[in-house]
Amino acid sequence: MTAMKKTTSKPAAKSPAPAMKVAPTAKPTVAVTKVAPAAKPAAKPAPKPAAKKKVVAPAVVAPAAVAPAVAPTPAVKPVATKPVVTTITAEIDIGFGNALYLRGEGAGLSWDKGILMTCVSDSQWQLALGESARPIIFKFLVNDLSWSAGEDYTVAAGSSVAFVPTF
């Protein structure tokens, strides 16, 4: 058995004759003979549609904001305040097993109970006090019992000072 090839072909579509527009004329007085219609032109195959291309719309850009006629006042940034720390250092060797205290007024000091100073070396004691609006007045005490000799010490708030007290 032989295989038959099936062929499919589309019949050529005939396009209609173009419409002709006749301009109106006055009726002739002479007899008119009829003319045979013109032969139709051969039908051309329809052109293949072109491949569709993807069209990308351009991005829409928003118009720039228009500045107001009066410039706004710049925002004021808050300034971070640094805490005012007063550092008091005493340079004295008070012996092994003893501690140095500070009593006074201002920056959290009291004349009734002393604050323990930190031993930073064999003969150096230090205490950092917080903020104070007024000068700090104080005295050194060994073991919060024995007062240093002489007048009270006075320092300005926020300063860093060193003393050599005597007992």
Number of C-alpha atoms within 10 A of each C-alpha: 3 4 5 6 6 6 6 6 6 6 7 10 10 12 13 9 11 8 6 6 6 6 6 6 6 6 6 7 6 6 6 7 6 6 6 6 6 7 7 11 11 8 12 10 11 9 6 6 6 6 6 6 6 6 6 6 6 6 6 6 6 6 6 6 6 6 8 7 6 6 7 8 6 6 6 6 6 6 6 6 6 6 10 14 16 20 17 18 19 19 15 15 15 16 10 7 6 10 17 24 22 24 22 21 16 18 19 13 17 15 12 9 13 21 17 18 19 15 15 11 10 12 12 19 23 20 17 15 17 14 15 17 11 12 15 20 18 20 20 27 21 18 16 18 12 12 17 15 12 10 8 12 13 13 16 14 20 19 12 13 13 13 14 11 16 10 11
